[in-house]
Amino acid sequence: MKKIILPLLAVCIALVFSCQKDDSLSKSVVTPPSTNPLDSLPKDLGGVHKAVVLGADSSPYGYYIYTPSAYSSNGPMFPLLVFLHGGEQIGNSKNNPIALDIILAAGPPHLIHIGAWAPEYPMIVASAQCHETSWDPIKVKQFIEFIMSSYQVDTLRVYLTGFSMGGYGTFDQLMSYGAGAHLAAAVSICGWGVALTAEKVKNASQVPLWVFHGELDLTVLPDFSKAIVKAINQLSPAVPAKITMYHGVGHDSWTQTYDGSGMGQADPDYDPCDRDIYSWMFLNSRK
C-alpha cells in the first residue's frame, strides 16, 4: 500500500508546483494598459517628406511637410512640430521652387532629409520658409492654424521650435499670443527678442519653454535668452521655463540640440540637457 501512496503523493506535489509555476509565469507577462495616448500611435517606419511651394495652397509660407509612415487622411491624429529656420534659409519658392530646398540644411527637416529622424513618437513636421526679412507673428500663427486644419493633427500636442531668426520667431509667437498660439510647448535656440513688457512675459509664461544658447555666441548674445527665462519664472508658471547653456559653443547651438548630441554637454550652472527636446515636448500637452 505504501508503495502506491508514495508515488501518488509525489505526483500530486509535482502538479501543485507546476501549477504555481505556470501561474507565476502567466502573471509576469500581464502588463497594465498604457495611459499615454501616444503609445497607441503606429511606429514610424519612414514617412513622406513633401515640398509645397509658396502659392500652391492657402498657406502664408512655402513649406516642407513630413507625415509618418502610418499617416492617412482618415487615420490617427499625430503630434505636430512646426519649425522656423534661421536667416540664411530665407527664400521665395513662388519665384524659384528650388529655393525651398534651402531649409533642408539644418534642424528637423535636415534630419528627415538625411534619414536621421527618430523621435520617441511619430510626429507631423511642418517646416515653413520665410520669404520676407523676418518671421511675422501673424503669419506664423496662420501657418500653424493652416497645418492644424489641413492635416490629421492632435491639436493638444502642437509644438514650435526655431533657431537664430527662427528662435526670434518662436519667442515672438509666445510673447504675442501666449496660450492663443495653440502650442503645448516651445523650444527656442540662439534666439533674441524685443524689449520685455509685463504683457509679453505674461503671454510667454502660458507655454512651457526650453531655451538653448551657446555661451560664446557673438552673433546673437545670450542676454535675451537669459532675461526672458528669468522673467517668466518670476511669475511662477505651472511649468517653469528652462535655459540650457553650452560651454565653448558659438552661434551654432542648434545642431547639437536638434540631433541630441548636446545631451550631457551643458553648463552645470544652468538647466541640464538631460533628454532630447522631442521627448521633453511629448511630456507637455494642452488641457
Sequence and secondary structure as in RCSB ss.txt:
>XXXX:A:sequence
MKKIILPLLAVCIALVFSCQKDDSLSKSVVTPPSTNPLDSLPKDLGGVHKAVVLGADSSPYGYYIYTPSAYSSNG
PMFPLLVFLHGGEQIGNSKNNPIALDIILAAGPPHLIHIGAWAPEYPMIVASAQCHETSWDPIKVKQFIEFIMSS
YQVDTLRVYLTGFSMGGYGTFDQLMSYGAGAHLAAAVSICGWGVALTAEKVKNASQVPLWVFHGELDLTVLPDFS
KAIVKAINQLSPAVPAKITMYHGVGHDSWTQTYDGSGMGQADPDYDPCDRDIYSWMFLNSRK
>XXXX:A:secstr
 HHHHHHHHHHHHHHHHHHHHHHHHHHHT       GGGGS   S  EEEEE TTSSS SSEEEEEE TT  TTS
  EEEEEEE  GGG   TTT GGGGGGGGGSHHHHHHHTT    SS  EEEEEE  SSS  HHHHHHHHHHHHHH
TTEEEEEEEEEEETHHHHHHHHHHHHHGGGG  SEEEEES   S   HHHHHHHTTS EEEEEETT SSS THHH
HHHHHHHHTT  SS  EEEEETT  S  SHHHHSSTTTT B TTS    S HHHHHHT    
